[in-house]
Amino acid sequence: MGMTGSKSWKNLKFEEPAIYRIRVQGHMDDRWSDRLGAMVITRAFTADKQPMTILTGHLEDQGALSGVMNALYNMHMSVFSVELLDER
């Protein structure tokens, strides 16, 4: 369920853990998982057959999410989307 789902996200706090899904352009090798907060790496394709990687995983807080986003930036990966799947 994304931010537009029926669940209210108003109680999400910066310092709380959550599960995220991040989609980036291109395919990434599994060896990058450790650098990306141990997120699960799944290679897929967009609707128009372009390679994309889907990163899914539990992050301890939004600071950890920021660390993953910074790592993707430093790797020159273009981000398609970041989705909050579930609060934990």
N, CA, C and O atoms as a GROMACS GRO file, in nm:
protein
  352
    1MET      N    1   0.085  -0.117   0.000
    1MET     CA    2   0.000   0.000   0.000
    1MET      C    3   0.090   0.124   0.000
    1MET      O    4   0.181   0.134   0.082
    2GLY      N    5   0.065   0.215  -0.089
    2GLY     CA    6   0.145   0.336  -0.099
    2GLY      C    7   0.086   0.449  -0.017
    2GLY      O    8  -0.005   0.430   0.064
    3MET      N    9   0.138   0.566  -0.040
    3MET     CA   10   0.093   0.683   0.034
    3MET      C   11  -0.052   0.720   0.001
    3MET      O   12  -0.116   0.793   0.076
    4THR      N   13  -0.104   0.670  -0.111
    4THR     CA   14  -0.240   0.701  -0.148
    4THR      C   15  -0.338   0.594  -0.102
    4THR      O   16  -0.457   0.605  -0.130
    5GLY      N   17  -0.291   0.492  -0.031
    5GLY     CA   18  -0.377   0.383   0.016
    5GLY      C   19  -0.471   0.429   0.125
    5GLY      O   20  -0.473   0.546   0.162
    6SER      N   21  -0.550   0.335   0.175
    6SER     CA   22  -0.653   0.369   0.272
    6SER      C   23  -0.598   0.388   0.413
    6SER      O   24  -0.666   0.447   0.497
    7LYS      N   25  -0.478   0.340   0.440
    7LYS     CA   26  -0.420   0.353   0.574
    7LYS      C   27  -0.372   0.497   0.597
    7LYS      O   28  -0.316   0.559   0.507
    8SER      N   29  -0.392   0.547   0.716
    8SER     CA   30  -0.345   0.680   0.751
    8SER      C   31  -0.198   0.673   0.793
    8SER      O   32  -0.162   0.591   0.877
    9TRP      N   33  -0.114   0.758   0.735
    9TRP     CA   34   0.029   0.759   0.764
    9TRP      C   35   0.065   0.874   0.858
    9TRP      O   36   0.184   0.900   0.880
   10LYS      N   37  -0.032   0.943   0.913
   10LYS     CA   38  -0.004   1.061   0.994
   10LYS      C   39   0.073   1.030   1.122
   10LYS      O   40   0.131   1.120   1.182
   11ASN      N   41   0.075   0.903   1.164
   11ASN     CA   42   0.146   0.867   1.287
   11ASN      C   43   0.289   0.820   1.262
   11ASN      O   44   0.359   0.788   1.358
   12LEU      N   45   0.333   0.815   1.137
   12LEU     CA   46   0.469   0.775   1.107
   12LEU      C   47   0.565   0.878   1.164
   12LEU      O   48   0.548   0.999   1.143
   13LYS      N   49   0.665   0.831   1.235
   13LYS     CA   50   0.764   0.920   1.296
   13LYS      C   51   0.899   0.899   1.232
   13LYS      O   52   0.932   0.788   1.189
   14PHE      N   53   0.978   1.005   1.226
   14PHE     CA   54   1.110   1.006   1.164
   14PHE      C   55   1.200   0.895   1.219
   14PHE      O   56   1.276   0.835   1.144
   15GLU      N   57   1.190   0.868   1.348
   15GLU     CA   58   1.283   0.776   1.414
   15GLU      C   59   1.232   0.633   1.424
   15GLU      O   60   1.293   0.551   1.493
   16GLU      N   61   1.122   0.600   1.358
   16GLU     CA   62   1.066   0.466   1.366
   16GLU      C   63   1.099   0.382   1.244
   16GLU      O   64   1.114   0.435   1.134
   17PRO      N   65   1.111   0.249   1.262
   17PRO     CA   66   1.140   0.160   1.149
   17PRO      C   67   1.021   0.147   1.055
   17PRO      O   68   0.906   0.168   1.095
   18ALA      N   69   1.050   0.113   0.930
   18ALA     CA   70   0.946   0.093   0.830
   18ALA      C   71   1.002   0.008   0.717
   18ALA      O   72   1.124  -0.008   0.704
   19ILE      N   73   0.913  -0.044   0.635
   19ILE     CA   74   0.952  -0.120   0.517
   19ILE      C   75   0.931  -0.031   0.395
   19ILE      O   76   0.825   0.030   0.378
   20TYR      N   77   1.034  -0.024   0.310
   20TYR     CA   78   1.031   0.063   0.192
   20TYR      C   79   1.056  -0.018   0.065
   20TYR      O   80   1.120  -0.123   0.068
   21ARG      N   81   1.003   0.034  -0.046
   21ARG     CA   82   1.034  -0.017  -0.179
   21ARG      C   83   1.084   0.101  -0.261
   21ARG      O   84   1.016   0.204  -0.272
   22ILE      N   85   1.201   0.085  -0.320
   22ILE     CA   86   1.262   0.192  -0.400
   22ILE      C   87   1.287   0.135  -0.539
   22ILE      O   88   1.346   0.028  -0.553
   23ARG      N   89   1.243   0.207  -0.642
   23ARG     CA   90   1.267   0.164  -0.780
   23ARG      C   91   1.369   0.258  -0.843
   23ARG      O   92   1.356   0.380  -0.834
   24VAL      N   93   1.471   0.200  -0.906
   24VAL     CA   94   1.576   0.278  -0.972
   24VAL      C   95   1.595   0.231  -1.115
   24VAL      O   96   1.564   0.117  -1.150
   25GLN      N   97   1.646   0.319  -1.196
   25GLN     CA   98   1.673   0.290  -1.336
   25GLN      C   99   1.795   0.199  -1.349
   25GLN      O  100   1.894   0.219  -1.279
   26GLY      N  101   1.788   0.099  -1.435
   26GLY     CA  102   1.900   0.010  -1.460
   26GLY      C  103   1.899  -0.112  -1.368
   26GLY      O  104   1.824  -0.117  -1.270
   27HIS      N  105   1.982  -0.206  -1.401
   27HIS     CA  106   1.994  -0.327  -1.320
   27HIS      C  107   2.115  -0.318  -1.228
   27HIS      O  108   2.222  -0.273  -1.270
   28MET      N  109   2.097  -0.359  -1.104
   28MET     CA  110   2.205  -0.361  -1.004
   28MET      C  111   2.236  -0.505  -0.969
   28MET      O  112   2.148  -0.591  -0.969
   29ASP      N  113   2.361  -0.531  -0.939
   29ASP     CA  114   2.406  -0.662  -0.895
   29ASP      C  115   2.372  -0.680  -0.747
   29ASP      O  116   2.367  -0.583  -0.672
   30ASP      N  117   2.348  -0.805  -0.706
   30ASP     CA  118   2.316  -0.834  -0.566
   30ASP      C  119   2.424  -0.791  -0.468
   30ASP      O  120   2.394  -0.770  -0.350
   31ARG      N  121   2.546  -0.777  -0.513
   31ARG     CA  122   2.656  -0.742  -0.422
   31ARG      C  123   2.639  -0.603  -0.361
   31ARG      O  124   2.708  -0.570  -0.264
   32TRP      N  125   2.549  -0.521  -0.414
   32TRP     CA  126   2.527  -0.387  -0.360
   32TRP      C  127   2.434  -0.386  -0.239
   32TRP      O  128   2.418  -0.282  -0.175
   33SER      N  129   2.375  -0.498  -0.207
   33SER     CA  130   2.276  -0.505  -0.098
   33SER      C  131   2.333  -0.454   0.034
   33SER      O  132   2.265  -0.378   0.104
   34ASP      N  133   2.455  -0.493   0.070
   34ASP     CA  134   2.514  -0.448   0.197
   34ASP      C  135   2.529  -0.296   0.202
   34ASP      O  136   2.506  -0.235   0.306
   35ARG      N  137   2.566  -0.237   0.091
   35ARG     CA  138   2.582  -0.092   0.085
   35ARG      C  139   2.447  -0.019   0.094
   35ARG      O  140   2.441   0.100   0.126
   36LEU      N  141   2.340  -0.092   0.064
   36LEU     CA  142   2.207  -0.032   0.059
   36LEU      C  143   2.118  -0.080   0.173
   36LEU      O  144   2.000  -0.106   0.153
   37GLY      N  145   2.173  -0.092   0.291
   37GLY     CA  146   2.095  -0.126   0.409
   37GLY      C  147   2.041  -0.268   0.408
   37GLY      O  148   1.938  -0.295   0.470
   38ALA      N  149   2.109  -0.360   0.339
   38ALA     CA  150   2.068  -0.501   0.328
   38ALA      C  151   1.932  -0.516   0.261
   38ALA      O  152   1.861  -0.613   0.287
   39MET      N  153   1.896  -0.422   0.176
   39MET     CA  154   1.769  -0.432   0.104
   39MET      C  155   1.779  -0.545   0.001
   39MET      O  156   1.886  -0.573  -0.053
   40VAL      N  157   1.665  -0.609  -0.025
   40VAL     CA  158   1.657  -0.716  -0.125
   40VAL      C  159   1.656  -0.650  -0.262
   40VAL      O  160   1.580  -0.557  -0.287
   41ILE      N  161   1.741  -0.700  -0.352
   41ILE     CA  162   1.754  -0.646  -0.486
   41ILE      C  163   1.682  -0.738  -0.584
   41ILE      O  164   1.712  -0.857  -0.592
   42THR      N  165   1.587  -0.681  -0.658
   42THR     CA  166   1.514  -0.756  -0.761
   42THR      C  167   1.527  -0.681  -0.892
   42THR      O  168   1.497  -0.562  -0.901
   43ARG      N  169   1.572  -0.752  -0.995
   43ARG     CA  170   1.584  -0.690  -1.127
   43ARG      C  171   1.453  -0.713  -1.203
   43ARG      O  172   1.396  -0.822  -1.200
   44ALA      N  173   1.406  -0.607  -1.271
   44ALA     CA  174   1.279  -0.612  -1.343
   44ALA      C  175   1.289  -0.521  -1.465
   44ALA      O  176   1.398  -0.473  -1.499
   45PHE      N  177   1.176  -0.498  -1.530
   45PHE     CA  178   1.170  -0.409  -1.645
   45PHE      C  179   1.048  -0.319  -1.631
   45PHE      O  180   0.947  -0.359  -1.574
   46THR      N  181   1.059  -0.198  -1.682
   46THR     CA  182   0.947  -0.104  -1.683
   46THR      C  183   0.847  -0.150  -1.789
   46THR      O  184   0.875  -0.244  -1.865
   47ALA      N  185   0.732  -0.085  -1.796
   47ALA     CA  186   0.630  -0.118  -1.895
   47ALA      C  187   0.684  -0.105  -2.038
   47ALA      O  188   0.640  -0.177  -2.128
   48ASP      N  189   0.779  -0.014  -2.059
   48ASP     CA  190   0.836   0.003  -2.194
   48ASP      C  191   0.968  -0.073  -2.209
   48ASP      O  192   1.052  -0.036  -2.292
   49LYS      N  193   0.987  -0.179  -2.130
   49LYS     CA  194   1.099  -0.275  -2.142
   49LYS      C  195   1.236  -0.219  -2.104
   49LYS      O  196   1.338  -0.272  -2.147
   50GLN      N  197   1.239  -0.111  -2.025
   50GLN     CA  198   1.366  -0.057  -1.978
   50GLN      C  199   1.406  -0.127  -1.848
   50GLN      O  200   1.319  -0.155  -1.765
   51PRO      N  201   1.536  -0.156  -1.829
   51PRO     CA  202   1.578  -0.224  -1.706
   51PRO      C  203   1.558  -0.137  -1.583
   51PRO      O  204   1.584  -0.017  -1.585
   52MET      N  205   1.512  -0.200  -1.476
   52MET     CA  206   1.497  -0.130  -1.349
   52MET      C  207   1.529  -0.227  -1.237
   52MET      O  208   1.519  -0.349  -1.254
   53THR      N  209   1.568  -0.173  -1.122
   53THR     CA  210   1.593  -0.252  -1.003
   53THR      C  211   1.494  -0.208  -0.896
   53THR      O  212   1.468  -0.090  -0.878
   54ILE      N  213   1.440  -0.307  -0.825
   54ILE     CA  214   1.349  -0.280  -0.714
   54ILE      C  215   1.420  -0.321  -0.585
   54ILE      O  216   1.458  -0.436  -0.568
   55LEU      N  217   1.436  -0.225  -0.495
   55LEU     CA  218   1.498  -0.249  -0.364
   55LEU      C  219   1.387  -0.253  -0.261
   55LEU      O  220   1.307  -0.159  -0.252
   56THR      N  221   1.380  -0.359  -0.182
   56THR     CA  222   1.276  -0.372  -0.081
   56THR      C  223   1.339  -0.413   0.050
   56THR      O  224   1.422  -0.504   0.053
   57GLY      N  225   1.301  -0.346   0.159
   57GLY     CA  226   1.355  -0.388   0.286
   57GLY      C  227   1.313  -0.303   0.404
   57GLY      O  228   1.254  -0.196   0.390
   58HIS      N  229   1.346  -0.356   0.519
   58HIS     CA  230   1.317  -0.293   0.648
   58HIS      C  231   1.433  -0.199   0.682
   58HIS      O  232   1.549  -0.240   0.683
   59LEU      N  233   1.401  -0.074   0.709
   59LEU     CA  234   1.502   0.024   0.751
   59LEU      C  235   1.466   0.074   0.889
   59LEU      O  236   1.349   0.094   0.920
   60GLU      N  237   1.566   0.095   0.972
   60GLU     CA  238   1.546   0.129   1.113
   60GLU      C  239   1.479   0.264   1.136
   60GLU      O  240   1.407   0.282   1.234
   61ASP      N  241   1.502   0.358   1.045
   61ASP     CA  242   1.441   0.490   1.059
   61ASP      C  243   1.462   0.566   0.928
   61ASP      O  244   1.520   0.513   0.834
   62GLN      N  245   1.414   0.688   0.924
   62GLN     CA  246   1.429   0.766   0.801
   62GLN      C  247   1.572   0.811   0.779
   62GLN      O  248   1.609   0.848   0.668
   63GLY      N  249   1.653   0.810   0.884
   63GLY     CA  250   1.796   0.836   0.867
   63GLY      C  251   1.861   0.726   0.784
   63GLY      O  252   1.945   0.753   0.698
   64ALA      N  253   1.820   0.601   0.809
   64ALA     CA  254   1.869   0.488   0.729
   64ALA      C  255   1.821   0.500   0.585
   64ALA      O  256   1.896   0.470   0.492
   65LEU      N  257   1.697   0.544   0.566
   65LEU     CA  258   1.645   0.568   0.432
   65LEU      C  259   1.729   0.674   0.361
   65LEU      O  260   1.761   0.660   0.243
   66SER      N  261   1.764   0.779   0.432
   66SER     CA  262   1.848   0.884   0.376
   66SER      C  263   1.985   0.828   0.335
   66SER      O  264   2.039   0.866   0.232
   67GLY      N  265   2.039   0.737   0.417
   67GLY     CA  266   2.166   0.674   0.384
   67GLY      C  267   2.158   0.593   0.256
   67GLY      O  268   2.250   0.597   0.174
   68VAL      N  269   2.049   0.520   0.236
   68VAL     CA  270   2.029   0.443   0.113
   68VAL      C  271   2.016   0.539  -0.005
   68VAL      O  272   2.077   0.517  -0.110
   69MET      N  273   1.939   0.645   0.012
   69MET     CA  274   1.922   0.742  -0.097
   69MET      C  275   2.055   0.809  -0.132
   69MET      O  276   2.083   0.832  -0.250
   70ASN      N  277   2.135   0.841  -0.032
   70ASN     CA  278   2.267   0.900  -0.059
   70ASN      C  279   2.358   0.803  -0.132
   70ASN      O  280   2.432   0.842  -0.223
   71ALA      N  281   2.354   0.675  -0.094
   71ALA     CA  282   2.434   0.572  -0.162
   71ALA      C  283   2.392   0.562  -0.308
   71ALA      O  284   2.477   0.553  -0.397
   72LEU      N  285   2.262   0.563  -0.335
   72LEU     CA  286   2.213   0.558  -0.473
   72LEU      C  287   2.259   0.681  -0.551
   72LEU      O  288   2.298   0.670  -0.667
   73TYR      N  289   2.256   0.796  -0.489
   73TYR     CA  290   2.303   0.919  -0.552
   73TYR      C  291   2.452   0.908  -0.586
   73TYR      O  292   2.494   0.942  -0.697
   74ASN      N  293   2.531   0.859  -0.490
   74ASN     CA  294   2.675   0.844  -0.514
   74ASN      C  295   2.707   0.741  -0.620
   74ASN      O  296   2.813   0.746  -0.683
   75MET      N  297   2.616   0.646  -0.642
   75MET     CA  298   2.632   0.544  -0.745
   75MET      C  299   2.576   0.592  -0.880
   75MET      O  300   2.579   0.519  -0.978
   76HIS      N  301   2.525   0.714  -0.883
   76HIS     CA  302   2.466   0.774  -1.003
   76HIS      C  303   2.346   0.695  -1.053
   76HIS      O  304   2.328   0.679  -1.174
   77MET      N  305   2.265   0.646  -0.960
   77MET     CA  306   2.143   0.572  -0.996
   77MET      C  307   2.025   0.668  -0.995
   77MET      O  308   2.004   0.741  -0.898
   78SER      N  309   1.949   0.668  -1.103
   78SER     CA  310   1.829   0.752  -1.112
   78SER      C  311   1.714   0.682  -1.040
   78SER      O  312   1.683   0.567  -1.070
   79VAL      N  313   1.650   0.752  -0.946
   79VAL     CA  314   1.542   0.695  -0.867
   79VAL      C  315   1.408   0.724  -0.934
   79VAL      O  316   1.376   0.839  -0.965
   80PHE      N  317   1.331   0.616  -0.957
   80PHE     CA  318   1.195   0.630  -1.012
   80PHE      C  319   1.096   0.661  -0.902
   80PHE      O  320   1.012   0.750  -0.917
   81SER      N  321   1.105   0.586  -0.789
   81SER     CA  322   1.006   0.606  -0.683
   81SER      C  323   1.057   0.551  -0.551
   81SER      O  324   1.143   0.463  -0.547
   82VAL      N  325   1.002   0.605  -0.442
   82VAL     CA  326   1.025   0.555  -0.306
   82VAL      C  327   0.886   0.539  -0.247
   82VAL      O  328   0.804   0.631  -0.249
   83GLU      N  329   0.861   0.418  -0.194
   83GLU     CA  330   0.728   0.388  -0.144
   83GLU      C  331   0.736   0.330  -0.003
   83GLU      O  332   0.814   0.237   0.020
   84LEU      N  333   0.659   0.382   0.088
   84LEU     CA  334   0.647   0.328   0.222
   84LEU      C  335   0.545   0.215   0.216
   84LEU      O  336   0.428   0.237   0.185
   85LEU      N  337   0.590   0.092   0.246
   85LEU     CA  338   0.501  -0.023   0.238
   85LEU      C  339   0.429  -0.049   0.367
   85LEU      O  340   0.310  -0.082   0.368
   86ASP      N  341   0.501  -0.035   0.480
   86ASP     CA  342   0.441  -0.070   0.608
   86ASP      C  343   0.523  -0.010   0.720
   86ASP      O  344   0.646  -0.006   0.713
   87GLU      N  345   0.455   0.035   0.823
   87GLU     CA  346   0.522   0.080   0.944
   87GLU      C  347   0.548  -0.043   1.030
   87GLU      O  348   0.465  -0.133   1.037
   88ARG      N  349   0.663  -0.047   1.095
   88ARG     CA  350   0.694  -0.160   1.185
   88ARG      C  351   0.741  -0.107   1.316
   88ARG      O  352   0.773  -0.185   1.406
   0.00000   0.00000   0.00000
